[in-house]
Amino acid sequence: MSGTATKLATANPVEPKPKLRAVLVEDNQLDAQLVLRALKKDSFEVSALVVQDEGGFTQALAADPPEIILADYNLPNWKGMEVLNVLRREGLDIPMILVSGALGDVTAVECIKQGATDYVLKDSLSRLPEVIRRALREKNERTLRRQAEQKLAHKVDELARSNADLEQFAYVASHDLQEPLRMVAAYTQLLSERYSGKLDENADKFIGYAREGALRMQVLIQDLLAFSRVGRADLAYAIVDCNAVMREVLQTLDSAIQESGAVVTYAGLPSVWADHTQLTQVFQNLVGNAIKFRGSEPSQISVQAEQSDGKWMFSVRDNGIGIAPEYAENIFVVFQRLHARSEYPGNGIGLSICKKVIERTGGKIWVESEAGVGSTFKFTIPLEGSTEEALTQGSSTEEKKS
Ligand code: ADP
């Protein structure tokens, strides 16, 4: 009966039962009736197509994909397990239960490994409804999980797109604003040079404010540009020795260290797989901040690293003014500061650059702090990519005091 299907429908008018669309791959009409009876007796209002071969099965799928497929293992013109190949080819996820006269345990396990959902022997058909219910439940859970994953992937895509748009906007805005701003700054400078003392006192004051505003805006725009460049720069990944990075940073910050009397220590830092320039920016911003936001005590700053859960975890600890917990996340946002510029200089860009660099490198950054006691900035860098030699450097000790 190649390519043909017989429609069998059963219904129980007394109790409303869940509807079930099934395809039976079965050559024996009597067995098909027994299967349907077992389903009807227990719990389903079944509408089923009975097919015997690949042609009939493909037609049944095309007509109306069923919720469940019940397939005999041995058929004269086909094999029950071939159902799975057709489903894969059609990209369909429909549970397939083998209903067979005899199926040894070894064969049954092999069939399940290959993708059959379950199997029921023909002399235990009373098990069939429960097996079907479980298969449908699992299929439903799979669908929900897949939908949730798709939603998440979509959100991640959207977020990446909107981040890229924002970055592009920040770059274009800050880049293109530089030119007109340069004009404003140049002409307010000219105004103040040519007319200072020649107009009235207010005019001098106003020109001074305009000039200050233009200069500050120039700095802000340069910072914004620096921030957007971090995300756009091509990363030159290499093994970076963090001890060498710290030596560079201490040199750059030398005058601030001398002036503040800060003591900076670092010990046995590892080599990591990162972009040298950007990682240096991170250490420089964190150590620079630790010096800048010092308290009344002599400044003690310590930089350390330890391995945990497949990553390096770095910490930059200070005994400075600290940060109240409610600001612990805000401070990583562009231009967010907790103090007036007159108290502590800066534009609030350093930590947002650190965050971007660390996230691009595959890590995370956060702060643990208590106001008035000190702060510990922590960040992670994945171990992967680091060489064996780089990893063992973590056990050597190098200490530097400034
Ligand atoms: P900036 O240093 O220019 O203000 P950052 O983005 O580097 O910008 O830091 C943002 C804010 O986070 C700082 O203004 C300060 O309020 C807080 N902060 C950063 N580092 C420290 C620190 N080590 N101790 C206390 N506060 C800090």
Boltz pocket constraint, residues with backbone or C-beta under 6 A from the ligand:
constraints:
  - pocket:
      binder: B
      contacts: [[A, 285], [A, 286], [A, 289], [A, 290], [A, 293], [A, 318], [A, 320], [A, 321], [A, 322], [A, 323], [A, 331], [A, 332], [A, 333], [A, 336], [A, 337], [A, 338], [A, 339], [A, 344], [A, 345], [A, 346], [A, 347], [A, 348], [A, 349], [A, 350], [A, 351], [A, 352], [A, 375]]
      max_distance: 6.0
